[in-house]
């Protein structure tokens, strides 16, 4: 078996996920959250995807996101046009996918040294 040394300096990494929780640094979280390699916002409003509005995207931009991931729960759902317009206006790359795919993508982009910010819904 080969081992590789991990040189990642990030404070937060997704260590597990399922349909009811997301593990961050080995601690399970059962609510919607915003995550970057250096920040964790556990009390992110909205609490579920159906309540998402453009104003809820402010933390993504405050964290200087290079890429935004939006994990919409167990299935991929596309947001309102107002939210899509805001993503386009800010000229930051974004991807919308189910939460498990967003978790996998977050870790890959983070390992590449990208400033990725993910909004992850548990539904």
C-alpha positions as semicolon CSV with decimal commas, in nm:
position;residue;x (nm);y (nm);z (nm)
1;X;0,000;0,000;0,000
2;X;0,132;0,344;-0,093
3;X;0,089;0,646;0,131
4;X;0,106;1,011;0,034
5;X;0,179;1,291;0,275
6;X;-0,102;1,545;0,299
7;X;0,031;1,901;0,265
8;X;-0,312;2,060;0,276
9;X;-0,320;2,358;0,517
10;X;-0,699;2,392;0,520
11;X;-0,876;2,412;0,854
12;X;-1,190;2,234;0,732
13;X;-1,233;1,921;0,525
14;X;-1,539;1,709;0,456
15;X;-1,467;1,372;0,613
16;X;-1,800;1,202;0,546
17;X;-2,154;1,256;0,425
18;X;-2,486;1,082;0,383
19;X;-2,847;1,194;0,335
20;X;-2,881;1,317;0,693
21;X;-2,544;1,469;0,784
22;X;-2,212;1,607;0,667
23;X;-1,895;1,521;0,856
24;X;-1,648;1,806;0,883
25;X;-1,318;1,720;1,050
26;X;-1,490;1,411;1,189
27;X;-1,784;1,598;1,347
28;X;-2,135;1,535;1,209
29;X;-2,347;1,838;1,116
30;X;-2,721;1,794;1,058
31;X;-2,812;2,141;0,936
32;X;-2,747;2,351;0,628
33;X;-2,409;2,521;0,630
34;X;-2,155;2,722;0,433
35;X;-1,804;2,583;0,412
36;X;-1,473;2,707;0,275
37;X;-1,129;2,560;0,339
38;X;-1,078;2,814;0,620
39;X;-1,433;2,898;0,739
40;X;-1,739;2,710;0,862
41;X;-2,073;2,887;0,900
42;X;-2,297;2,645;1,088
43;X;-2,598;2,870;1,136
44;X;-2,658;2,956;0,770
45;X;-3,007;3,066;0,684
46;X;-3,203;2,932;0,503
47;X;-3,252;2,605;0,684
48;X;-3,379;2,426;0,372
49;X;-3,337;2,472;-0,001
50;X;-3,695;2,584;-0,069
51;X;-3,628;2,901;0,136
52;X;-3,311;3,003;-0,053
53;X;-3,306;3,366;-0,174
54;X;-3,034;3,576;-0,338
55;X;-2,960;3,756;-0,009
56;X;-2,850;3,422;0,141
57;X;-2,555;3,420;-0,101
58;X;-2,378;3,708;0,079
59;X;-2,147;3,478;0,282
60;X;-2,011;3,326;-0,042
61;X;-1,892;3,665;-0,163
62;X;-1,766;3,774;0,180
63;X;-1,539;3,467;0,175
64;X;-1,396;3,575;-0,165
65;X;-1,509;3,257;-0,337
66;X;-1,325;3,159;-0,650
67;X;-1,580;2,885;-0,715
68;X;-1,922;2,841;-0,553
69;X;-2,083;2,502;-0,505
70;X;-2,447;2,474;-0,412
71;X;-2,551;2,133;-0,277
72;X;-2,930;2,124;-0,300
73;X;-3,006;1,815;-0,089
74;X;-3,070;1,459;-0,206
75;X;-3,149;1,567;-0,562
76;X;-3,021;1,840;-0,789
77;X;-3,261;2,136;-0,797
78;X;-3,204;2,459;-0,983
79;X;-3,257;2,787;-0,798
80;X;-3,479;3,079;-0,887
81;X;-3,374;3,302;-1,177
82;X;-3,289;3,580;-0,928
83;X;-3,019;3,358;-0,775
84;X;-2,881;3,254;-1,114
85;X;-2,863;3,622;-1,217
86;X;-2,668;3,705;-0,902
87;X;-2,418;3,427;-0,970
88;X;-2,372;3,555;-1,326
89;X;-2,344;3,920;-1,213
90;X;-2,064;3,842;-0,966
91;X;-1,868;3,662;-1,243
92;X;-1,766;3,378;-1,014
93;X;-1,781;3,019;-1,130
94;X;-2,064;2,819;-0,976
95;X;-2,201;2,468;-0,988
96;X;-2,534;2,339;-0,865
97;X;-2,558;1,970;-0,774
98;X;-2,694;1,733;-0,514
99;X;-2,524;1,766;-0,175
100;X;-2,324;1,443;-0,191
101;X;-2,175;1,544;-0,528
102;X;-2,102;1,891;-0,386
103;X;-1,916;1,733;-0,092
104;X;-1,696;1,527;-0,325
105;X;-1,630;1,825;-0,551
106;X;-1,548;2,050;-0,256
107;X;-1,271;1,817;-0,138
108;X;-1,124;1,784;-0,487
109;X;-1,117;2,160;-0,549
110;X;-0,985;2,229;-0,200
111;X;-0,703;1,976;-0,252
112;X;-0,611;2,167;-0,569
113;X;-0,568;2,481;-0,358
114;X;-0,879;2,654;-0,494
115;X;-1,080;2,893;-0,275
116;X;-1,404;2,700;-0,307
117;X;-1,708;2,790;-0,098
118;X;-1,995;2,544;-0,065
119;X;-2,350;2,598;0,054
120;X;-2,473;2,255;0,157
121;X;-2,833;2,162;0,235
122;X;-2,938;1,856;0,435
123;X;-3,289;1,757;0,330
